[in-house]
Amino acid sequence: MHLVKDISAFADQEKWYINVIVDVPKWSNNKYEYDHKLGCFKLDRVIHSSMYYPVDYGFIPQTLSLDWDPCDVCLLVTNPTFPWCLIKARPIWILYTSDNAWDDPKIIAVPTSDVDPRWDEVHDIDDLWHHMKEELFTIFKQIKFLEHEKYDKVEVREFWSVEDAEKEILTSMHRYQESLKDE
C-alpha cells in the first residue's frame, strides 16, 4: 500500500473529516518523512537543535502543496502515536509558513470525537490555549534555525481560519489530481 496514493484525503468529506498519516510523533526530534518513490518512511534528519515537535506531525494523503510534498498537518493529540499511524481528524485552522521561497502551510487539526473526545471543544484558533499557539508558532520559526546550508529563509506568518484550511486542502487535492496527469 502506498500511503499517499492509496488512502483518500477524506475520512468523511461531508463532515470534513480528513485522514492524517503521522510522520513525526509528538515529543520527537527525529524528522521522519515518507519517501514517495520507495513507498516507505525514512529518517530524513534529526532536528539540529534541542527542539521537539509539540504535536503529531504528518500529512494528508492525495494532496500536493506548493513545496511538492503532501499537505502538512499539525495534529493536536493527547498522547504521541507513531510513524505510519492513520488518524481521522478535523481541521481547525491553518498556519502559513514558508522556507526558501516555497509556501509551506500547516493545517492544524484535532482528532475526531470518536478517536479522542478531549478535543471536542476545540473548533478554531480562539478555543486553544495561548501557550499552545505560541509553541506552534515558535517551533516552525526556530526548528530549521541551525540548518543554515539547507534553509536560509524561514517565515512564519499567521494563523488563519478553518475555512482557509479547508480551501487549502481542496486546492492541494486538486493540485495532486493535476500532477497525476503529468505521470
Number of C-alpha atoms within 10 A of each C-alpha: 8 14 20 22 14 10 17 18 24 20 17 14 10 7 9 13 20 24 23 31 27 27 26 26 26 22 14 19 19 17 17 21 20 24 15 14 7 9 13 13 15 14 13 12 11 13 18 13 13 8 15 18 21 20 26 27 27 29 28 27 26 23 26 26 22 15 15 14 19 23 27 25 26 25 29 19 18 15 10 18 17 15 19 19 14 18 20 20 26 26 26 23 21 26 23 19 20 19 18 13 13 15 15 22 23 26 29 27 29 27 24 18 14 10 12 14 12 14 18 12 10 14 17 17 17 10 11 14 10 10 9 13 14 10 14 19 18 13 15 20 18 14 18 19 16 13 12 9 6 11 13 13 14 20 17 19 13 11 21 17 18 20 14 17 23 18 12 20 25 15 17 24 22 15 18 22 14 12 13 8 7 6 5
